[in-house]
């Protein structure tokens, strides 16, 4: 069996715009539904959800039958958690709260086998289709995609050095934590934050890396896309469900 192609990574390298959606609710049926909605990618979030690697695996299995790429966000830049997520079959990771080049290099090392990294070797993991991919360990790095998340004003000043780290495939701007770090907690759409987001995206693009972003405000997403972001999440499952449910109830007075 050949190494599984990471189409998200290939399209990212080609500079294609990819529209995604955020999953926080730990239900495989919901993930299967979302994976069949036409999005280019689906983020399975284990940072701000009760998901651990054991709970993430059935969500990856649910999405596998569909062309939507599954991205997993670990809870932290932790080599043990990253190893476990890779072993259950995650090919693209979004590592949160990367503050500088040193932390970016740690994330890169966590997704690479020795001698280029520190990922532990497991011969029969789901990632290698339980041993069916004979050269998985030798070639896994080719199809693993590492995205790092810049989400503070301090980290934003380090974009150039983070982008220069070999093995970083893209940089994602997190508006909520960026807003908090700027003194605008709970206001990711504040004009100062919007400007900081767009400035960061322009710097990422100028450094030759793809830039990513998430917001349920479609005008905000379009503004960031115009600044140069190419992988864009346009909604979150729980937020969309609540918003639509509340609107539906209100429509009945």
N, C-alpha and C positions, 0 to 999 in steps of 0.2 A: 504494500500500500504506500502511495506517495505522500509526502508531507502536505498537509492541508493548506491551501492557498488562503492568505489573508487579503481579501479583496478590499477591505477598508484601507489597509496600509498601502496597497497599490494605488488606489484612487487618491489617497492623501498625497502620496509622492507626485502624482500626476497633476496636482493642483486643482482637482475637481471639487466643486462644492457638494457637501454631503449634509443632508438635513436629518437630525436625530430627535429622539424623545427620551425622557428620563423616567426610569422605573424605580419606585421606592417601595411598592407594596409586594410582600413576599408570597406571590401566588403564581404558580406555573401556568395556570389557565390564562391569567391576565397577560403574562409575558407572551404566551403563544398568540393571543389576540393582537397585542401590540406589534409583534413581529410580522403580522400579516396585514398591517395597515399601510404599507408602502414606504415607510421611513428607511433611509439608508443605514441608519444605525440606532441601536437601543442601548442606553446606559443602565446597567444593573448596579444600583448604588448600595454598597455595604458600609459606607461611611455614616450616613444619616438614616439608618434603617436597622432592624434587628437581624439582618442577614449575616451569617457566617459562611465559610466555604462550603460546609455541608448543605446549607440551604441554597447557596448559589448554584450548585451543580444541576439540580433539576430545572432551574430556570434556563441555564445554558442548553440543556437537553431540549427544553420546550421551544427554544428559538432556532435550533439547528435545522429544522425542516424548511426554513424560510430564508429568503435572500438577505434579510436585514442582518447587519453585523452586530454581534453582541460585544459590548465593551463593559468591563467590570471596574468599578472604583473600590479599591481596598479601603479599610478604615484609616490606614496611616501608611507612611513610607517605611514599612516594616518588612524585612527580608523573609521572615518566617511566613507571614500572611501572604506575601506576594508569591512565594514558592508554592504554597498550597493552592492558591487560585490558578496559577499556571498549570499545576499538575492535574487539576480537574478539567482543564481544557480551555481556559481563557487564553485568547491570543492577543487581545488588546487590553491594556490597563491604563486607567487614568489615576495617577498617584497624586493625592491631595497635599496641599500645604508645603510645596517645595520652595524654599526660601533663597537658595543660592546654588552655585555650581557644585559645591561639595555634596549637598543633598541630592542634586540631580545625578551626580556620579554614583551615589549609593543606590539610587533607584535603578540605574542602568546595570550595576553589578548584580542586583537582585534578580534581574530577568535573564542574565547570561550564565551559562555553565563555565566552570573553570577551563582554561586558565584566564579567560577574559572576565569572569565574574565569580559569584559565590553561590549560585543556585545549586541546591543539592540534587543529585542524580537519583531518579527512581525509574527502574526499568520497565515497570508494567503499569504506568499511570494512564488515565484517560487521555491525557494530552498526546501520548504516542499511540493512541487507540489500543491500549493494553498490550503493547508489544508488536502490533501489526505494522507499524511504521519502523522499519529496521534501522534507518539512519536518523531517527528523531533527535537524539542527543547531539549528533554531529551538526544537524542543520536547523534545529529549532529556532535559532536566533533570526534566521532569514524571514520568518513569518510572524515573529513577535513584534508588536507595535507598542511603544512606550510613549504615553502622553503624560506630561507633568502639569500640575495646576499651580498657577501663580495667583495668589489671592490676598495679598497684603500690599500696602503701599511700599513697604521695605523691599519685598520680593520684586515689585515692579521695577525698582531701580537696578535690579540684577538681571534683567531679561537678556541682555547681550551675552553675559557670561553663562547663563543657563542654556541659551540657544546654541552656544558654541560647544556644549558637551556632546561628544560622540555617543550616539545611541538614543538621544532624545529625538523622537519623531514628530512631536508637536507640542505646543504649549497652549493650555486652556486658561482663560481668565475667569475666575469665580467672582461675580459681582457682589454677592451678599457679604462675604468676608472682607472683600476689598472695601466695600462701603463702611463696614464696621471699623476697619483699621484707619479710615479717614475721618472718623467721628460722625458718620451718618448711619449708625446701626439701624437696621430695619428699613433703610431707604436706598436700595441698590439702583433705583432709577433717578436719584438726585443728580442734578445737572453736573456737579463737580465729579461725581462718580462716572457718569456717562462719558465725560471728557477724558477721565483717566483710563477708562476701558478702551476707548477708541485710540488714544495715544499708545497704550500698551500693545494693541493689536497691530498698529502701524509699525512699531518697533520690532515686533515678532516677525512680521512679513519682511521688513527690511533686512533682518538677520537671516532670511532664507528658510524660515520654519513656518509650517502651517499653524494658524491660530484658531482657537475654538472658543465658544461662548454659549451660555444658557440664559434664556429669559422667556417668560410667558407673555411678555409685552412684545407683540410682533413688530411694532414700529422701532422699538429698541433693538431687536434682532437685526432688522434691515439696516439700521444705522451702523451697527457693528460690522455687518457684512460689507457695507460700502467702504468701511475702513480697511477691509482686507481679510476678515475672518472667513475661513472656508469650511470648518465643521461646526455646525450650529444646531443646538438643541432648542426646540421651539415650545416645549411644554413639559409638565411634570404630571404623572398619573394622578396622584392624590389631589393636587391643586385643581386639575381639570375636572375631575369627578365632582369635587365639592362645588366648584363654580357653576357647573352645569346643573347640578342637583338643586342648588339654591335658586338659580334662575328659573328652573322648571317649577319649583314650588311657588315662587313669587308670581309666576304667570297666572296662577289660579287664585290670587288675591289672599 
